[in-house]
Amino acid sequence: METGRTRLFLVRHGELTTSKDWKYVGHMDVEMNDTGIAQIKRLAGRLKDEEIDVILSSDLKRTAKSAEIIGGFLGLSPSQHRDFREINLGHWEGMTRDEIVNKFVAEFEKRTLNLSEFRVEGGESFLDVQSRVIPALNLFLEKHNGNNLLLVAHGGVNRIILCHALGLDLSNLSRIDQAYGCLNIIDYFDGVPVVRLVNETI
């Protein structure tokens, strides 16, 4: 390991039972389907020879299960943390994209025009999510300085972490792809991030 380096293996959970319908699930506690479990098992095989010290995840089933599968390959017990949850999509939760576009025309347009700041009724904006995710991540990076951490999170959360590492405004979120079961790697040198890998799928 390079001196003074803390490495983050950043993973997105596998495909969901709701994925085929393109449902917006956010804080909904949705399970992975068989395809999603297979994606994570392949990723776990990819990671089994890495020297990973700590596994973290959000506390939702899809990330917790993904972390559990990877932990089984690595001989580590994951810990769950609410701060790494996906964005809360308020009254859009559980609806398909088509349903949202048709029922909340003005809201959907406002969100499209101001992705980082727009807050769905009863939910969060991406700026809100950033304000809980980045401080939580920084605490773990400081606590485990010099080690290798693996975090299993969500598409929105991962994009926020990558934007922060790359110095990008959150308006660029949608320009970063995060496939189900993907892997990103970010190295931190005295808190300064270097992005090594983005959206690798197995």
Secondary structure, 3 states (H helix, E strand, C coil): CCCCEEEEEEEECCCECCHHHCECCCCCCCCECHHHHHHHHHHHHHHCCCCCCEEEECCCHHHHHHHHHHHHHHCCCCEECHHHCCCCCHHHCCCEHHHHHHHCHHHHHHHHHCCCCCCCCCCCCHHHHHHHHHHHHHHHHHHCCCCEEEEEECHHHHHHHHHHHHCCCHHHHHHCCCCCCCEEEEEEECCEEEEEEEEECC
